């Protein structure tokens, strides 16, 4: 099977290359995208975060605390040079790995229409589809569910969903993501949920760069041919929102791997974002008009009638330009006995759908985010995602608290 991995776009020469960070599950699953920042379940580990969080200046641009600048300089990184192209330097010593060193300064118009559109392919790495050796509770493999296109305009039918863009050592990539509520800022959230492997490469890598979220990407569902003539406003009608902070589980940072599905049960991340062009006085939630609550104690699988996964699949037969959904009654998938059992549904979405939100009725019966796309088989017949528990809650609350006073 394959990891539902990040979708690799062309570099400056537009030649596509296979991402080495693609998660491939030897005999189990494949990552749809990679990423994250380290933080334990509910711990407030000062060593894992800057003493002063990166914030926004009066014009909405990201400000970098002096202590973070000093740590970056220790790695030989100058932020002025970074914006002028130094971010393309992926030397091992400059590929920042630690949570405290996350940095993502805005480079205006880096994500132009061509770069956004061309982040559309995810070549797969075939692996064994047999999961008969899995330990723990694993239900029978679900029948494939054909992904259905989200009705346009996407904003009217999936306002919380969008595309996540980022750069890796192999080129520009894409994932999917969801606007979620922020307990510290009711009705005014700037939080986005995605997969851990969409922001950080796991145990053998570090932070991805130029991470940005585009809500209601290609809102009218234009064809690839039409998008080649589309304006940035048509592609990103609600703007491009850059990550000011990202956080994921300690487990993803320490275990996340391109082989064996390691870390997948903890493959989730939360981003705090800000608009590329500066503050408009409106939060992301106010801008798109919606945000989903997150459920950290969803009903047991037998009590869930249906889950709906949304994403922008980009590996064939999809082209990454349109939003799709799969709805199915979930089953269980266990990768290892010691790790939490994952949700699994039938779905034909492919790479690029990674990080996309899974929605089901929460304990109160209302729609809530209960998982995100993480892994799937080479045959693209099903998807699996982590079941949110105390680790996911810890990451979520940590990011919310970091910006509570801003």
N, C-alpha and C positions, 0 to 999 in steps of 0.2 A: 504494500500500500504506500501511499504517499502522504507527506505532510501537506496540508493545504497551506501553501507557502506564499511568500510575497511575490507579486507579479513584477517581473523584471522588464524595465523599459529600456529604450536605447540610450546610450550615453551620447556625447556630443556628435559622434559619427552616426548615430541612430542604428548602429549594428547591435543586434540583441545577443546577449550572452547568458549562459546558464548560471543562476545564483548558487554559489557554493553553500550559502547559509540555508538553503531550502531544507526543511526538516523531512527526512525520509524515514519511515518506520520499517525497520527490518522485520518482516513478517507481521506487521500490524498496521501502521498508519503513516500519513504524510502531512506535514505542516502546510497550511495554506498561507502562512506569512509569519515573520519572526519579530520579537521585540521585548523591552521592558526595563524597569528600574527596580533595584532591590529594596525590599522593605518587608519585614515580618508581619505576621497576622495582625496583632493589635499592639505591637510594641512601638514605642517612640524612641527609636535609636538615633541619637544625635549624630553619631558618626556616619549615618546613612543619608544625611541631608545637610545642605549648607546652613550655617548659623543664621544667615539672612537669605530668605528665598528670593529667587529672581522675580522681579515684578515689572510693573509698567510705569513709564514716565507719564507726564501729563498729556503727551501727544499719543499715548497708547503703545509706544514702542517698548520692547523688552529692555530692562535695565539689568546689568550683571553686577552682583555684589563684588566688592574689592577682594574679599577672601577667595571667591571662586576664580576671579581673574588671576590671582596669585597662584592658585593650584594649577590652572591651565598653563600659565607661563612655565611652571615646573615641568610640564610635558612639552615645552617648546611651542606652545600655541599662543599666538597673538590674535585677538578677536578682530582687529582691523584687517589684518592679512587674511583672516578666515573669510570675511565677507568678500574679499577680492579674489577668492579662488583657493585659498589654503585649505578649505573644507574638503577639497578633492584629494588631499594627502591622507591616505589610509595606512601609513606606516604603523606597524604594530604598537610602537610606543606612543603614537598619537591617536590611536583608536580608543577613546575614553571608555572605560568599562564600569567604574564604580558609580553607585547611585549619586553620591555627593558631587560628582563631576559632570552631571548632565548639563548640557548647554545647547541651545537651539536658537541663536540669534536670527532675527528676521532678515532675509535678503529679498528686498522688494522685487516683485516680478520675476523671480527665479522660476516660479511655477507659472510659466506663460501657457497659452493655449496648446502649443505644440508639445511641451513637456508633459502637460496633464494628459493630453490625448494619447501620446505615445507610450505611456505607462500602461501597456495593455496585454502583455504576454507572460506566460509562466510555463516554460517547458518542464514536463514532468520526468521524474526519475523512477522507472518501474521497479517495484519490489514485490515480494511474495504477498499475496492477498490472504493467505491462510492465517486465521487468528485462533485456531483450535487450541493452541498452547497457552492462551491467556489464563491468568490466575484470577480468581474472584468471581463475582457475579457478572456474567455476560449473557445477554439475551440473544436469540437468533438474529442473524443479519437481516436488517429490514429490507423490504422490497424497494427498489429505486422509485423515487418520486420525481417526476419531471418538473424542473423549476419553471415557474410561470413568471412572465414579465410583470413588473409592478406597473399599474395603470398610471399614465401621465395626466397631468403633471405630477412628478414624484412628491412634490411638496404637499399636495392635497391628500396623498395616500400613504406616505412614509416619511413625514416631515423630519423625524429624528435621525434618519439614515443618511449616510454620505460616504464619500471615498477618502481614504487616508493615503497621502503621498509622502515618500521619503527616499533618501539616497543611501545606497549601500556601497561597499567596495566594488560590486559587480555592476553598478548602474542604478538608475531610478526604478523604484518599485511602487506597487500599490497594494493596499488592503482595504477593508471596509470598517466602518465605525458607527457609533450611535451616541447621540446627545442624551445625557442622563441628568437627573435632578441633583442639585447640590444642597444638602441639609443646611449649610452655612449661609446660603443665598437663595431662599425660597423664591421661585419664579424668575430668578436671574442667574441661572447656572451657566458656567463656562467650562463644564466638565464633559469629556468625551470618553466613551468606553471602547476598547478594542482588544486584540490579542497581544499577549506579551511579546510574541515573536515578530510583531509589527513595529516594535520600537527598539528592541535590543536583540542581539544575535545569540544570546545564551552563553553557555560556559566557555566557549572558545572564541567569543567575540565581544563586542561592546555596543555602545549606543549608535543607532542609525542617526542620520543627519537630515536637516531641512524637513523635519516632520511637520506636515500641515494637513488640516482637515477641510474638506470641501462638502458642506451640506447640500443635499439635493443636486449632486453633480449631474450635469446634462439633464436638467429638470424636464425638458420636453421630450426626452428619449430620441434625440436626433441620431441618424445613422452615422457610421464612421465617415462616410463620404461627405455628409453635410457638416460634420464637426470640423473637417479640414478647413472650412470657410467660416466657422463660427467665431464669435467674439468671446473674450474672456467672460463678459457678463452673461452670455448664453450658456457657457460651460459651468461657470461658478456664480449663479444668480444671487446667492446669499454670502458671497465673499470667500476668501481664503483665510483660514484661521490657523495661526502657527502655535505649536506647542510651547508654552513657557515652562512646563514641568511635566515629567512623565514618571510613572512608578509602576512596578510590577512586583511579583512575589519573589522572595529570596530563593524559592525552589526553582523558578524559571532561570534566574541568574546563575545558580549553581549547577543545575541539572540539564537545562534546555540544550537539546542536541539535535543534530541533523540525522541521527540514527536512532531507531528503536522507540521513538515516541517519548523519550525521556522528558519529563517536565510538563507534558501536555495537560495533566489534571490541574496544573496551576498556571496555565497559559492565558493570563488575562492582564490587562493594564488599564490605567486611568491617566488621561491627559488633562491638564488645565491649558486652555487656549486663549489667544487674543487675536483680534483682527489684523491682517497684514498692513492695511493702510492707516492704522491708528484708530483710537477709540471713537465710536459714534455715539457713545452714551448708552448704548444698548448691549446687553449680554447676548451670548449665543442663543440661549433659550428664548429670549425676547425677539431676537432676529428671525428665528425659524418658527417661533410660535408654539413650540412644544419641547418636552423632555420626558423621558421615561423614568419611573422609579425603578430602583434595583432591589430585587428580592434575594436575600441571603439565606432564606429558609424555605425554599419552594416545596410544595407538596411532594410526596414520594412519587416515583415514576408511575406506579399503577393508578394513581389518582389524577394524573394529568391526561386529559383527553387529546390535547393537541399542542404542538409548539410550532411557531413560525419563525424561520430563519430568513434574514434579508441580507443581500450582499451584491457586489459588483464583480461577478466571476469574469476572469480575463483569459484563462487558458482555454484552448479550443474545446468545444465548438463556439465558445463565447468570445467577445472581443473587448470586454472590460468597459464598454461605454454605457451599458444599460443596467438598471437594477432588476434583480430577480428575487423571488421568494419560493420557499418550500414549506409546506405545512404537513405535519405527520404526527402520529402518536409516538412519543419517545420510548426508547428502550434503554438498556444499560450496557456499558462497555467498560470492562476492567482491564487495565494494562498491567498493573502489578498489585499484589495483595495488600501492600502497605499504603498505597495511594488511593485517594477517593475515586469512586466509580464515576465515569463520565456519562453524560447524556448522549444518545445517538438517534438520529432520524434518517429516513430515506431521503436522498436529495442528489440531484445531478449537477449541482454547482461545482465549479472548479476553482483553481488558484485565483486569488484576487478577492474571493469571498471571505477569506480569513479575517477574523476580527468582527465580522458582521454580527449584529445582535440577534438573540433568540428570545422571543416573547411568548409568555404563557400567563395564565391566571395565577396570581400570587395567593398567599394565604387569605387575603381579604377578597379574593375573587376578581380583582381588577387586573388589567394587563400590566405586566412588569417585565423588565429584563431579567432573565434567569440564567443565561449562558451566552457564549460567543463562539463562533466557528473557530476550530483549532486544527483538526486533522480529518483526513478522509482517505479512501483507497484509490489506487491508480485508476480503477474502473469508474470512478466518480459516481458510485451508486448510493453513497451515504456520507454523512458528516457526523463528527463528534465534537462535543464541547464540554468544558469543565462545569461542574455543579458548584455554584458560588456558596462558599461557607465562610468560616472565620478569617481565613487568609485573604479572600477577596474583600471582605468587609473591612479588614485592617488597611488594605491598600486604598480603598475608596475613602475611608474616613480620614486617612493621613493626608491625602491630597486636598480634601475639603478643608481640613483644619489649617493647612499651610496658608491658604488664601482667605481664611475666615475674616480677617481684619482689613481686607482690601476691597 
